[in-house]
Amino acid sequence: MRVGDLVRGSSAYCDVRGVRKPMLVVDMVSKKCWRTEERGSRIDWKAIDPEPHAVVFVDGRNLTIPLTDLKVFCEAR
């Protein structure tokens, strides 16, 4: 995945946030993401490492979504 790709959400994370439309990747960042379904509700930021996220543009706003929750359907040239 890279800047300029068109992506769709591929997980419940995107469904919960109401993101079902195609999204344009505008930037790539690295940040921490606590997954309560895997690690429980007690957050310990020291226990996890940053993971890659895409900043996507959809419905006039930018959202930051983990790459594991996105699927490329049209690659940038």
C-alpha positions in Angstrom: 0.0 0.0 0.0 1.2 3.5 -0.8 0.1 7.1 -1.2 -2.3 7.5 -4.1 -3.9 4.0 -3.8 -7.6 3.6 -3.5 -8.6 1.3 -0.6 -11.6 -0.2 1.1 -12.1 -1.2 4.7 -11.6 -4.9 5.2 -12.6 -5.3 8.8 -15.3 -4.6 11.5 -13.1 -1.6 12.5 -14.1 0.2 9.3 -17.8 -0.9 9.5 -18.0 0.5 13.1 -16.7 3.9 11.9 -19.2 3.9 9.0 -16.5 3.8 6.3 -17.8 1.6 3.5 -16.8 3.9 0.6 -13.6 3.9 -1.4 -10.9 5.9 0.3 -7.8 7.6 -1.1 -4.5 7.1 0.8 -3.0 10.5 1.3 -0.2 9.7 3.8 1.4 6.8 5.7 2.2 7.1 9.4 3.3 4.8 12.2 1.4 4.9 15.5 0.2 2.6 18.3 -3.2 0.9 18.2 -4.6 -0.9 21.2 -6.7 -3.9 20.1 -9.1 -4.6 23.0 -10.4 -7.8 21.4 -6.9 -9.3 21.6 -5.4 -7.5 24.7 -8.4 -6.7 26.9 -9.7 -3.3 28.0 -6.7 -2.4 30.4 -4.4 -0.3 28.2 -0.7 -0.5 28.6 1.0 1.6 25.8 4.4 0.4 26.9 3.5 -3.2 26.0 3.0 -2.5 22.2 5.0 -1.2 19.3 3.8 1.3 16.7 2.3 -0.2 13.5 1.8 1.3 10.1 -1.4 3.3 9.4 -2.7 5.0 6.3 -4.2 8.4 6.4 -7.2 8.2 4.1 -9.4 10.9 2.6 -13.2 10.0 2.6 -16.3 12.1 2.9 -14.3 15.3 3.1 -12.3 14.2 6.2 -9.0 12.5 6.9 -9.0 9.3 9.0 -6.1 7.3 10.2 -6.7 3.5 9.8 -4.3 0.6 10.5 -3.1 -1.1 7.3 -4.3 -4.4 8.6 -7.8 -3.1 8.3 -7.6 -1.9 4.7 -7.5 -3.6 1.3 -6.1 -2.1 -1.9 -8.5 -2.3 -4.9 -6.9 0.2 -7.2 -3.1 0.9 -7.1 -1.6 4.3 -7.9 0.5 4.5 -11.1 
